[in-house]
């Protein structure tokens, strides 16, 4: 049997439709808004988050978070020190086990920021989410910053606009 005619994975469930995707998106945003009780409902135990832009004192560097506990520790750390902290969903699209979300950050930094951020109120970003085909849980999150990786590969420390 060729790959084109092979049956879909036996564990793929009907839950990977639009309703499940909207449920995952809502809970994903709710976690970032502080409802940590939802972690077991949406994150695979081995979830991986990859971003190639995490601010440091000397520009930015790649970031890789592995595992649900580390993911939740990262979310909590990112939320510290804000006067106001909220993400607004601008757009989403999903197909089978893949979800793309475009968001806007509506936050105001506070005096006690532990993780310095380049995000300003109104900053936008895109997250690409991959769900496990069997469980329907988030197994991978990729934050789109492809140009930053390209700049790093060119050994540029800053880009003038």
MOSULRA-V408525 format. One record per helix or strand of 3 or more residues. SS is the DSSP state (H for helix, E for strand). FROM is the first residue (numbers start at 1). LEN is the number of residues. If there is no record, write none. Layout:
SS:FROM:LEN
SS:FROM:LEN
//
This chain:
H:14:3
H:18:15
H:36:7
E:43:14
E:59:8
H:68:12
E:82:3
E:87:9
E:98:8
E:124:8
E:138:6
H:146:8
//
